Amino acid sequence: MSFQYTFDSKGKTIGVFVPLREWEQITSELKKNKSASKDRKKRTILSGIEKGLKQVNQIEKGKLKPISIKQLLDEL
């Protein structure tokens, strides 16, 4: 990558120039990563819902002891 830096009068870096092609690559990768992160979050949420529904089913069948609202909130 060929960045060009801009400095102030004290030599402190205050800016950077990124060639357009490289900027497009960077933003494309960021979008891919963001999309993958959203997919992981969705899978995690859906997995939790599925687990909860299985527990409700087991409670209804008498195979699992129900917990109180307080216990539920304490787990969060």
Phi, psi and omega in degrees: 000140184241080178277151174239129184260150176246136183239152175275184184293343179264001179089006180278135178293127181238353181194168179214141176254126178243124178303144187305314181302316179292321178299318179296322177295315181299310182293326177297315178296319178298319179295319178298315180296320179295318179296317179296322179295318178298319179297318178297318179297317179299315180297320179296316180295313180297324178296318178296319178296316179299316179299317179298318179294323176296320178295319177299317179299318179293323177295315180297328179275357179079013181271347181222137180282131178292156176247160181281165177300320179299315179297319179299313181293326178295332179287338180281000000 
